[in-house]
Amino acid sequence: MLQTRGNKLTWLGHATFRITMPSGNVILIDPWVLSNPMTPAADKKFDRIDAMLITHGHYDHIADAVTLGKQFKPQVVGVFETCLWLESKGVANTNPMNKGGTQTVGEIEVTMVNALHSCGIKDGDQIIYGGEACGYIVRLPGGLTIYHAGDTAVFGDMKIIGDLYAPDLALLPIGDLFTMGPREAALAVRLLNVHHVVPMHYGTFPPLTGRPENLRELMSDFPSLEIHALRPGESLG
């Protein structure tokens, strides 16, 4: 059983997660909620956002970053170029970083890790270079360590991520087409040697065909793995 150590992780659909810490502080990862068809209506409203982590600049991960960033003025973490773009739109409190780096943001420690994906930001009728896509290792109060893979293909250095950071929980895309599907995600689990997984980035649009049951079938020989197939709005902890 996953021990969340007082932290509460809620899937808001697609790759968006809200983490509420024992103090009441709130982290939002990949802020696409207001127009996200998977996000329940009750979860589209926030009382506070203290930190916001952005894996890359595609609209289905950043659509509400400017709106929520201006409204709640959270500490915003992203790759350097994405943070510059957010600053140009009037978002304050950006904390730019790059892959391999670690910083403390409020109550959490964040390490930016690799992801294999593109990162163009749609700005009007232009596509702006947003730096590279990334994932995050997030260390929460009480010692819970979460790996949010972002949008990515499987890559061999996931083993390094597992060896270096030993995440308790991995949030892995499984939808296929724009990210890895269940077959690739199954290899990612083995490389990471992680025992708790929340599947994400599936079911939002018809082409995202991967499903948790596909991953579960592929991992039938890995009995220590617990796949937490949350519905949007459901939580761990």
N, C-alpha and C positions, 0 to 999 in steps of 0.2 A: 504494500500500500504506500502511495506517495505521501510523505509528510511535508505539508506546505509551510509548516512553521509559522502559522498565523497569517500567511499571505493568501490572497484570493485571486485566482486567475480566471477571467471570464472571456470566452470566445465570442466576439461580436460578428463573426462571419468573415469569410475570405481569409485575409492574413492579419486581421485587426484584433488586438487583444487589449483588455483593460486589466491592470493589476492593481489591486488595492492592498496596501501594506497595513500592518497592525496599527500604525500611527494614524491611519486614515488617508495618508497621501496616495495619490493615484498616478499611475504610469499608463500612457496610451501608446501602443506600438502600431505603426502604420495607420495613420488616422484617415480611414475612409468609412464614415458612419452615416452621414446625413443622407447621401444618395445610395448607400449600399443596400441592395435589395434583400440581403440576408440578415441585416441588423434589425432586431425587434424594435418596434416603435419606442418602447419604454427605455431602451438602451441608447437612443439617439440623443438623449439629454444628459448633461453632466453638471454636477454641482461644483466640481473642481478638477483640474488637470495640473499636476505639479511637474511632470516630466513627459516629454514626447520623444519617442525614438522612431526614426525613419530609415527604412532599409534601402529605398531607392525612389526615384522620382516619377514612376508611372502613376497615372491618375488613380488606379485602384489601390494605391498605397499612400497617396499624398493629397488626395482631393480636398480634404478638410484641414490640411495643415495650416494654411494661412488664416482661415476663419477662426479655428479653435486657438491657434497661436496668439492671435490678437485679442481674443476674448478672455482667455485664462492666463496668458503670459507665462506658460510653463518654461522650464529649461528644455531646450530642443537640441537633440543629438542627431547628427547626420554626417555624412561624408562632406568634406570641405566645400565642394562645388555646390552641392544641394543647399548647404547652409547659406552660402553667398546669395543664391537665388531667393531663398526665404527672406533674408535680410532686405533684398531689393523690393520685396513686397510688403515690407513694414513689420516683419516678425522680429521681435527682440529676443534677447536671452538665448542666442544660438551658441552651441558648444561644438564647433566643428572638430572632426578628428579623421583618422584614416586607419587603414587595416593594420592590425598588429598593436595598435595603441589602446591604452586603458585610461579611463578617467573616472573620478568620483562625481556623481551628480546627485546632490541631496543625500538621500539614504542609500543609494545604490551605487555599485561599481559596474561600469560598462566597458567591455572589450569588443572592439570591432574586428570581425573575422571575414574571411573571403566568402563570396557567393559568385556563381557563374551565371550571369544574366546581363541584360542591357540596362541603361539608365538614362533615357531621354525624357526631359520634362516638357510637356506640351504647354506652351505659353502663347495664347492667342492662336495665330496661324503658323507659329514657328515651333521647332523642336530645339530646346536648349540643352546643351551638354550638362549633365548633372553629376559628373564624376562616375565612379563605378558602383554597382550594386554591392551590398554587403549583408552580412548577418551579424548577430550580436550574442555575446555571452553576458547575461545579466545576473549579478549576484545580489540577492535580496536580503533584507534583515532576517536574522536567524540562520543564515547560511544557505538558503535555497538557491541553487544555480540553474538557470534556464538558458537554453540555446534556442533562439529564434533564427531559423536558417534563412529567412527572407525568401525571395524567389531564386531558385537555383537548380542546376543539374547536380547530380551526385558527382563528387570528386574525391580522389584518393586521400587528399589532405584532411578530410573529415576525421581520419584516424588521429591526426595530430590534434585536432580540436578535442577529440575524446580523451587523448592522453594528457593534454595540457590542462584542460579545464574540467574534465569529469562532470558534465552536466547531469543533474538529477532528472531533468525533463527536457525533451526536445520537441519543438514545434516545427513540423516538417510538411512542406507542400507535397501533395500527392495527385493533383488534378490532371497532370500530363499537358501536353501541347506547349504551354508557356513555361512550365517547370517540369521537374521530374514527376513521373507517374509512380504507381505502387511498386513496380519492379525495381526501379532505381532507389526509391525510398527504403525498400527492404535492405538493399545493400548499404545505404546510409546508416540505418540502424545498427548493422553489424560493424561498420567501420567506427562508429561512435561508441559502440558497446554501451548504449543507453538502455534503461529498463522501463522508462515511462515516455510515451509519445502521445502528443495531440496532433492528429492530422489536420491540415489546413489547406487553403487555396484549392478547393474543389467544390463542385456543385453550384457555383455562383452563376455560371453561364453554361449552356449545353455542351460546348466543346471540352469542358473540364470534367472528364469522364471518370477519373480515378475515384475510388471509394474506400473507406476504412475497411470494409469486409475483404476487399482485394488484398490490402496490406496484411490483414490478419491471417489470411490463407497462406500467403507467402512466408509468414513468420511462424508457422505452426511448429517448426522445429526449435523455436527459441522460447521455451516455456517461461522464462523469467520476465519476458516483455509484457507490459500492460499497455494496451492501446486505449486511450481515453477518447472515444468518439463522441465529442460534445455536440449538442445542437446549439445553434446560435442563441446566445443569452445564457447558456449553461456555464457552470463554474466548477473549478477544482478548489477545494479549501473552504 
